Amino acid sequence: MKFGENLKNIRKQKNISQEELAEKLGVSRQSISKWETGENFPSMNNIMCLCDIFKCKINDLVHEDFTDIDSLDSEIKESVVKFKKEKQIKVKLISKIIYVLANIINKIFIGVSVLISIIILALPFVSKSLRIEGTDILVSSVKVGDVSYNELAYEYLNNHTTTEIIFHVEITLIGVLISIICIAKVFECLYKLFFNIHNGDTPFTLENINCIKKISYFIIFYVVFSFIYGLMCGIIMKIDFKAELELSDIVYALIIYSISFIFEYGYELQLDSKSKMYEN
């Protein structure tokens, strides 16, 4: 449905004649007629006046779904497409850089998590051939480590049995694994978010809103988990891991979560106007 048809239908619904509408706008009746037949388009100022007269939204006049936005004149198109070409290029470039980097970092964290998982599974078998002799760590009589330079590590190794050491290492690695998986999920959501921003018609979608919320959830979980896990390890291993719950970390997560509300607001505005952020 074109602008002229929309204008004609709304005018008739409001029981306003072409002459009355022309008088209200301060234009000729012929101008109204040409608008309705599609011969001419009104200026942006006249479109806004039409919206005021009919008490309607601009999309009710301009178009229903904007599928043929190129049929509109440049002034109307600029009001429909919120981002100008230069800004679109900048937004898409930045979003591409972010989603490429996020994807690479996500893959790295996934690789590290796989490696740690293998170590966790292999440790019980390695423990059978693990021995501590003085400051040396031996596996099958092969020296794999030396703790002579670290007094705390030396004291720890000489005050715990091999079984206890393996158990503590397993607990530590499991905690590290959970933390790494959590961070990997953050970058996975970050990748999806900026991939959608780069390739979509608009950043304001439900999927993007959910991505932002998930990022904040994972960050909050990571912060709280790290604190609780540090306390637990301190109790079990009797080592001060200096576990602290930083208020600033929670604030950062809440700030990210609040951004989702901004996106929700943008999404609602977009539904209301049926507009796009990008011009294809």
C-alpha positions as a Markdown table, in Angstrom:
| # | Residue | x | y | z |
|---|---|---|---|---|
| 1 | Met | 0.0 | 0.0 | 0.0 |
| 2 | Lys | 1.5 | 3.3 | -1.1 |
| 3 | Phe | 1.4 | 6.7 | 0.6 |
| 4 | Gly | -1.4 | 8.1 | -1.6 |
| 5 | Glu | -3.7 | 5.2 | -0.8 |
| 6 | Asn | -2.9 | 5.5 | 2.9 |
| 7 | Leu | -3.6 | 9.2 | 2.9 |
| 8 | Lys | -6.9 | 8.7 | 1.0 |
| 9 | Asn | -8.1 | 5.9 | 3.3 |
| 10 | Ile | -7.3 | 7.8 | 6.5 |
| 11 | Arg | -8.8 | 11.0 | 5.1 |
| 12 | Lys | -12.1 | 9.2 | 4.3 |
| 13 | Gln | -12.1 | 7.4 | 7.7 |
| 14 | Lys | -11.9 | 10.9 | 9.3 |
| 15 | Asn | -14.7 | 12.2 | 7.1 |
| 16 | Ile | -12.5 | 15.0 | 5.8 |
| 17 | Ser | -12.8 | 16.2 | 2.2 |
| 18 | Gln | -9.8 | 17.2 | 0.1 |
| 19 | Glu | -10.9 | 20.8 | 0.3 |
| 20 | Glu | -11.0 | 20.8 | 4.1 |
| 21 | Leu | -7.7 | 19.0 | 4.3 |
| 22 | Ala | -6.1 | 21.5 | 1.9 |
| 23 | Glu | -7.4 | 24.4 | 4.0 |
| 24 | Lys | -6.0 | 22.9 | 7.2 |
| 25 | Leu | -2.6 | 22.5 | 5.6 |
| 26 | Gly | -2.6 | 25.7 | 3.7 |
| 27 | Val | -2.1 | 24.0 | 0.3 |
| 28 | Ser | -4.3 | 23.7 | -2.8 |
| 29 | Arg | -6.9 | 20.9 | -3.3 |
| 30 | Gln | -4.9 | 19.9 | -6.4 |
| 31 | Ser | -1.9 | 19.2 | -4.2 |
| 32 | Ile | -3.9 | 16.8 | -2.0 |
| 33 | Ser | -5.2 | 15.1 | -5.1 |
| 34 | Lys | -1.7 | 14.6 | -6.5 |
| 35 | Trp | -0.5 | 13.2 | -3.2 |
| 36 | Glu | -3.3 | 10.7 | -3.2 |
| 37 | Thr | -2.7 | 9.6 | -6.8 |
| 38 | Gly | 1.0 | 9.3 | -6.2 |
| 39 | Glu | 2.0 | 12.0 | -8.6 |
| 40 | Asn | 3.7 | 14.0 | -5.9 |
| 41 | Phe | 4.8 | 13.6 | -2.3 |
| 42 | Pro | 4.3 | 16.2 | 0.5 |
| 43 | Ser | 7.3 | 17.7 | 2.3 |
| 44 | Met | 8.3 | 16.3 | 5.7 |
| 45 | Asn | 6.7 | 19.2 | 7.4 |
| 46 | Asn | 3.4 | 18.6 | 5.7 |
| 47 | Ile | 3.6 | 14.9 | 6.6 |
| 48 | Met | 4.0 | 15.8 | 10.3 |
| 49 | Cys | 1.0 | 18.2 | 10.0 |
| 50 | Leu | -1.0 | 15.4 | 8.5 |
| 51 | Cys | -0.1 | 13.2 | 11.4 |
| 52 | Asp | -1.3 | 15.9 | 13.7 |
| 53 | Ile | -4.5 | 16.4 | 11.9 |
| 54 | Phe | -5.4 | 12.7 | 11.6 |
| 55 | Lys | -3.9 | 11.9 | 15.1 |
| 56 | Cys | -2.0 | 9.1 | 13.5 |
| 57 | Lys | 1.6 | 7.8 | 13.4 |
| 58 | Ile | 4.0 | 8.6 | 10.5 |
| 59 | Asn | 4.1 | 5.0 | 9.4 |
| 60 | Asp | 0.3 | 4.9 | 9.1 |
| 61 | Leu | 0.8 | 7.5 | 6.3 |
| 62 | Val | 4.1 | 6.6 | 4.8 |
| 63 | His | 3.9 | 2.8 | 4.5 |
| 64 | Glu | 2.7 | -0.3 | 6.1 |
| 65 | Asp | 5.8 | -2.5 | 6.2 |
| 66 | Phe | 8.5 | -0.4 | 4.4 |
| 67 | Thr | 9.2 | -3.3 | 2.0 |
| 68 | Asp | 9.6 | -0.9 | -0.9 |
| 69 | Ile | 11.3 | 1.9 | 0.9 |
| 70 | Asp | 13.2 | 2.9 | -2.2 |
| 71 | Ser | 9.9 | 4.1 | -3.7 |
| 72 | Leu | 9.8 | 7.0 | -1.1 |
| 73 | Asp | 11.5 | 10.3 | -1.7 |
| 74 | Ser | 14.8 | 11.0 | 0.0 |
| 75 | Glu | 13.3 | 13.3 | 2.7 |
| 76 | Ile | 10.7 | 10.7 | 3.8 |
| 77 | Lys | 13.3 | 7.9 | 3.6 |
| 78 | Glu | 15.6 | 9.7 | 5.9 |
| 79 | Ser | 12.9 | 9.9 | 8.5 |
| 80 | Val | 12.3 | 6.2 | 8.2 |
| 81 | Val | 15.9 | 5.0 | 8.2 |
| 82 | Lys | 17.4 | 6.3 | 11.5 |
| 83 | Phe | 21.1 | 5.8 | 10.7 |
| 84 | Lys | 22.7 | 7.7 | 7.9 |
| 85 | Lys | 25.1 | 5.9 | 5.6 |
| 86 | Glu | 28.3 | 7.1 | 7.3 |
| 87 | Lys | 27.1 | 6.1 | 10.7 |
| 88 | Gln | 25.9 | 2.7 | 9.4 |
| 89 | Ile | 29.3 | 2.0 | 8.0 |
| 90 | Lys | 30.9 | 2.9 | 11.3 |
| 91 | Val | 28.5 | 0.8 | 13.4 |
| 92 | Lys | 28.8 | -2.2 | 11.2 |
| 93 | Leu | 32.7 | -1.9 | 11.1 |
| 94 | Ile | 32.9 | -1.7 | 14.9 |
| 95 | Ser | 30.4 | -4.5 | 15.4 |
| 96 | Lys | 32.3 | -6.7 | 13.0 |
| 97 | Ile | 35.6 | -6.1 | 14.8 |
| 98 | Ile | 34.0 | -6.9 | 18.2 |
| 99 | Tyr | 32.2 | -10.1 | 17.0 |
| 100 | Val | 35.3 | -11.4 | 15.3 |
| 101 | Leu | 37.5 | -10.8 | 18.4 |
| 102 | Ala | 34.8 | -12.2 | 20.7 |
| 103 | Asn | 34.5 | -15.4 | 18.5 |
| 104 | Ile | 38.3 | -15.9 | 18.6 |
| 105 | Ile | 38.5 | -15.4 | 22.4 |
| 106 | Asn | 35.6 | -17.7 | 22.9 |
| 107 | Lys | 37.3 | -20.4 | 20.8 |
| 108 | Ile | 40.5 | -19.9 | 22.9 |
| 109 | Phe | 38.7 | -20.3 | 26.2 |
| 110 | Ile | 36.9 | -23.4 | 24.9 |
| 111 | Gly | 40.2 | -24.9 | 23.9 |
| 112 | Val | 41.7 | -24.1 | 27.4 |
| 113 | Ser | 38.6 | -25.6 | 29.0 |
| 114 | Val | 39.1 | -28.9 | 27.0 |
| 115 | Leu | 42.7 | -29.0 | 28.0 |
| 116 | Ile | 41.9 | -28.5 | 31.7 |
| 117 | Ser | 39.2 | -31.2 | 31.4 |
| 118 | Ile | 41.8 | -33.7 | 30.1 |
| 119 | Ile | 44.1 | -32.8 | 32.9 |
| 120 | Ile | 41.4 | -33.3 | 35.5 |
| 121 | Leu | 40.6 | -36.8 | 34.0 |
| 122 | Ala | 44.3 | -37.7 | 33.8 |
| 123 | Leu | 45.3 | -36.6 | 37.3 |
| 124 | Pro | 44.0 | -39.7 | 39.1 |
| 125 | Phe | 46.2 | -41.9 | 36.9 |
| 126 | Val | 49.2 | -39.7 | 37.2 |
| 127 | Ser | 48.9 | -39.7 | 41.0 |
| 128 | Lys | 50.0 | -43.4 | 41.1 |
| 129 | Ser | 53.4 | -42.4 | 39.9 |
| 130 | Leu | 53.7 | -39.0 | 41.5 |
| 131 | Arg | 56.2 | -38.6 | 44.3 |
| 132 | Ile | 57.5 | -35.6 | 46.4 |
| 133 | Glu | 61.2 | -35.7 | 47.3 |
| 134 | Gly | 62.4 | -32.7 | 49.2 |
| 135 | Thr | 61.8 | -29.8 | 46.8 |
| 136 | Asp | 61.4 | -32.0 | 43.7 |
| 137 | Ile | 58.2 | -33.2 | 42.1 |
| 138 | Leu | 58.6 | -36.5 | 40.4 |
| 139 | Val | 56.4 | -38.5 | 38.0 |
| 140 | Ser | 57.7 | -42.0 | 37.2 |
| 141 | Ser | 61.1 | -40.9 | 38.6 |
| 142 | Val | 61.2 | -38.0 | 36.1 |
| 143 | Lys | 61.5 | -34.5 | 37.7 |
| 144 | Val | 58.7 | -32.3 | 36.5 |
| 145 | Gly | 58.9 | -29.5 | 39.0 |
| 146 | Asp | 60.9 | -27.8 | 41.7 |
| 147 | Val | 59.5 | -25.7 | 44.6 |
| 148 | Ser | 62.7 | -24.7 | 46.2 |
| 149 | Tyr | 62.1 | -21.1 | 45.1 |
| 150 | Asn | 58.6 | -21.0 | 46.7 |
| 151 | Glu | 58.6 | -21.4 | 50.5 |
| 152 | Leu | 54.8 | -21.6 | 50.7 |
| 153 | Ala | 54.6 | -24.3 | 48.0 |
| 154 | Tyr | 57.4 | -26.2 | 49.7 |
| 155 | Glu | 55.6 | -26.1 | 53.1 |
| 156 | Tyr | 52.4 | -27.2 | 51.5 |
| 157 | Leu | 53.9 | -30.2 | 49.7 |
| 158 | Asn | 55.7 | -31.4 | 52.8 |
| 159 | Asn | 52.6 | -31.1 | 55.0 |
| 160 | His | 50.2 | -33.0 | 52.7 |
| 161 | Thr | 50.1 | -36.5 | 51.3 |
| 162 | Thr | 50.1 | -37.2 | 47.6 |
| 163 | Thr | 46.5 | -38.1 | 47.7 |
| 164 | Glu | 45.6 | -34.8 | 49.4 |
| 165 | Ile | 47.7 | -32.8 | 46.9 |
| 166 | Ile | 45.9 | -34.5 | 43.9 |
| 167 | Phe | 42.5 | -33.9 | 45.5 |
| 168 | His | 43.3 | -30.2 | 46.1 |
| 169 | Val | 44.6 | -29.8 | 42.5 |
| 170 | Glu | 41.5 | -31.4 | 41.2 |
| 171 | Ile | 39.3 | -29.0 | 43.2 |
| 172 | Thr | 41.3 | -26.1 | 42.0 |
| 173 | Leu | 41.2 | -27.1 | 38.4 |
| 174 | Ile | 37.4 | -27.8 | 38.6 |
| 175 | Gly | 36.9 | -24.2 | 39.9 |
| 176 | Val | 39.2 | -22.8 | 37.1 |
| 177 | Leu | 37.3 | -24.9 | 34.5 |
| 178 | Ile | 33.9 | -23.5 | 35.7 |
| 179 | Ser | 35.2 | -19.9 | 35.6 |
| 180 | Ile | 36.7 | -20.4 | 32.1 |
| 181 | Ile | 33.4 | -21.9 | 30.8 |
| 182 | Cys | 31.5 | -18.9 | 32.3 |
| 183 | Ile | 33.8 | -16.4 | 30.6 |
| 184 | Ala | 33.6 | -18.4 | 27.4 |
| 185 | Lys | 29.8 | -18.1 | 27.6 |
| 186 | Val | 30.1 | -14.3 | 28.0 |
| 187 | Phe | 32.2 | -14.0 | 24.8 |
| 188 | Glu | 29.8 | -16.4 | 23.0 |
| 189 | Cys | 26.9 | -14.1 | 23.9 |
| 190 | Leu | 29.0 | -11.1 | 22.9 |
| 191 | Tyr | 29.7 | -12.7 | 19.6 |
| 192 | Lys | 26.0 | -13.4 | 18.9 |
| 193 | Leu | 25.0 | -9.9 | 20.0 |
| 194 | Phe | 27.4 | -8.0 | 17.7 |
| 195 | Phe | 27.0 | -10.5 | 14.8 |
| 196 | Asn | 23.3 | -9.8 | 14.9 |
| 197 | Ile | 23.9 | -6.0 | 15.1 |
| 198 | His | 26.2 | -6.3 | 12.1 |
| 199 | Asn | 23.9 | -8.5 | 9.9 |
| 200 | Gly | 20.4 | -7.5 | 11.1 |
| 201 | Asp | 18.1 | -4.7 | 10.1 |
| 202 | Thr | 18.3 | -3.2 | 13.6 |
| 203 | Pro | 20.1 | -3.8 | 16.9 |
| 204 | Phe | 16.8 | -3.7 | 18.8 |
| 205 | Thr | 15.6 | -7.3 | 18.7 |
| 206 | Leu | 14.5 | -9.7 | 21.4 |
| 207 | Glu | 17.5 | -12.0 | 20.7 |
| 208 | Asn | 19.9 | -9.2 | 21.3 |
| 209 | Ile | 18.1 | -8.2 | 24.5 |
| 210 | Asn | 18.4 | -11.8 | 25.7 |
| 211 | Cys | 22.1 | -11.8 | 24.8 |
| 212 | Ile | 22.8 | -8.7 | 26.9 |
| 213 | Lys | 20.8 | -10.2 | 29.9 |
| 214 | Lys | 22.8 | -13.4 | 29.6 |
| 215 | Ile | 26.1 | -11.6 | 29.6 |
| 216 | Ser | 25.2 | -9.8 | 32.9 |
| 217 | Tyr | 24.0 | -13.1 | 34.4 |
| 218 | Phe | 27.2 | -14.9 | 33.6 |
| 219 | Ile | 29.3 | -12.0 | 34.9 |
| 220 | Ile | 27.3 | -12.0 | 38.2 |
| 221 | Phe | 27.7 | -15.8 | 38.5 |
| 222 | Tyr | 31.4 | -15.5 | 37.8 |
| 223 | Val | 31.9 | -12.9 | 40.5 |
| 224 | Val | 29.9 | -14.6 | 43.1 |
| 225 | Phe | 31.2 | -18.1 | 42.3 |
| 226 | Ser | 34.8 | -16.9 | 42.5 |
| 227 | Phe | 34.2 | -15.4 | 45.9 |
| 228 | Ile | 32.4 | -18.5 | 47.3 |
| 229 | Tyr | 34.9 | -20.9 | 45.6 |
| 230 | Gly | 37.9 | -18.9 | 47.1 |
| 231 | Leu | 36.4 | -19.2 | 50.6 |
| 232 | Met | 35.7 | -22.9 | 50.1 |
| 233 | Cys | 39.3 | -23.7 | 48.9 |
| 234 | Gly | 40.7 | -21.6 | 51.8 |
| 235 | Ile | 38.8 | -23.8 | 54.3 |
| 236 | Ile | 39.7 | -27.1 | 52.5 |
| 237 | Met | 43.4 | -26.4 | 51.8 |
| 238 | Lys | 44.0 | -24.0 | 54.6 |
| 239 | Ile | 45.5 | -21.5 | 52.2 |
| 240 | Asp | 44.5 | -17.8 | 52.0 |
| 241 | Phe | 43.2 | -17.3 | 48.4 |
| 242 | Lys | 42.4 | -13.7 | 49.2 |
| 243 | Ala | 38.8 | -14.2 | 48.1 |
| 244 | Glu | 37.0 | -10.8 | 48.0 |
| 245 | Leu | 33.7 | -9.8 | 46.7 |
| 246 | Glu | 34.3 | -6.6 | 44.8 |
| 247 | Leu | 31.2 | -4.3 | 44.8 |
| 248 | Ser | 32.5 | -2.7 | 41.6 |
| 249 | Asp | 32.2 | -6.1 | 39.7 |
| 250 | Ile | 28.6 | -6.4 | 40.7 |
| 251 | Val | 28.0 | -2.8 | 39.6 |
| 252 | Tyr | 29.5 | -3.5 | 36.2 |
| 253 | Ala | 27.2 | -6.5 | 35.7 |
| 254 | Leu | 24.2 | -4.4 | 36.8 |
| 255 | Ile | 25.2 | -1.7 | 34.3 |
| 256 | Ile | 25.3 | -4.3 | 31.5 |
| 257 | Tyr | 21.9 | -5.6 | 32.6 |
| 258 | Ser | 20.5 | -2.0 | 32.6 |
| 259 | Ile | 21.5 | -1.7 | 28.9 |
| 260 | Ser | 19.0 | -4.5 | 28.2 |
| 261 | Phe | 16.3 | -2.2 | 29.4 |
| 262 | Ile | 17.5 | 0.5 | 26.9 |
| 263 | Phe | 17.3 | -2.1 | 24.2 |
| 264 | Glu | 13.9 | -3.2 | 25.3 |
| 265 | Tyr | 12.8 | 0.5 | 25.1 |
| 266 | Gly | 14.3 | 0.7 | 21.6 |
| 267 | Tyr | 12.5 | -2.5 | 20.6 |
| 268 | Glu | 9.1 | -1.2 | 21.8 |
| 269 | Leu | 9.7 | 2.1 | 19.8 |
| 270 | Gln | 10.6 | 0.1 | 16.8 |
| 271 | Leu | 7.5 | -2.0 | 17.0 |
| 272 | Asp | 5.5 | 1.2 | 17.3 |
| 273 | Ser | 7.0 | 2.8 | 14.2 |
| 274 | Lys | 7.9 | -0.4 | 12.3 |
| 275 | Ser | 11.1 | 1.3 | 11.3 |
| 276 | Lys | 14.6 | 0.0 | 10.7 |
| 277 | Met | 18.0 | 1.3 | 11.9 |
| 278 | Tyr | 19.8 | 0.3 | 8.8 |
| 279 | Glu | 19.2 | 1.0 | 5.1 |
| 280 | Asn | 19.9 | -2.1 | 3.0 |
